[in-house]
């Protein structure tokens, strides 16, 4: 009997990545559109990565099986 390969969810793979310790990180929303009217403080905070919550991490293990 064949063991079938699991498919990676490509939309999630473009937005989320796994760290070495197994956590998942992503960028905050609102980074690309209308940046001129946002303050420098807000823009600096949007450029940092943010870790996902525990509940979302369980979902990511199904969507990104090989990460």
N, C-alpha and C positions, 0 to 999 in steps of 0.2 A: 504494500500500500504506500502511496506517495505521501510525503509530508509537503503540504503546500506552503508557499512563501506568503508571508503577511504583507499587505500593501501599506506603504507609508502614505499618510494623508498629506498631499503636496502643499495645500494651502496652509496647514499648520506648520509644516517644515520650513516654510519661508518666514514665518513670524516668530517661532519659538525655537530655542536651541537648548540642549542639555549641557550642564556643566560636568566637570570631572567627578564631582561627588554625587551626581545623579539628580540634582535639582534642575528645574527648568526655569529659564529666564527669558524675558521678552522686553520690548520697548513700550513705553507708554503711548497712548493714542494722542492724536492732535499735533504731531510733530511737523507734518509736511505742508499743511494748508494754512494760509493766512498767518505766516510767521512774523510779518512786520508789525502787526498790531499787538503781538504778545510781548510782554516785558522780558528783559534779559534774564531775570531770575527764573521765570517760568520756563524759558527756552533751555536754560542750563539743566533744570530738573527733568525736562522731557528727554534730554540726550542720554540720560543714565538708564542702565538696564534695571529691571525689577524682577524679583522672583515670584513665581506663581504660588498660589495657596495650595494647601495639602489636598483639598478636594479636587482642584483642577489638575494636580499632578497625577492623580489616579487616572483621569481621562486621557492625559497626554501619553501615558504608557501604552494605551490602546491605539492612539492615533499615530504615534511615532515608535513602532516596536523595536527598531534597531538603533536607537539613540541612547 
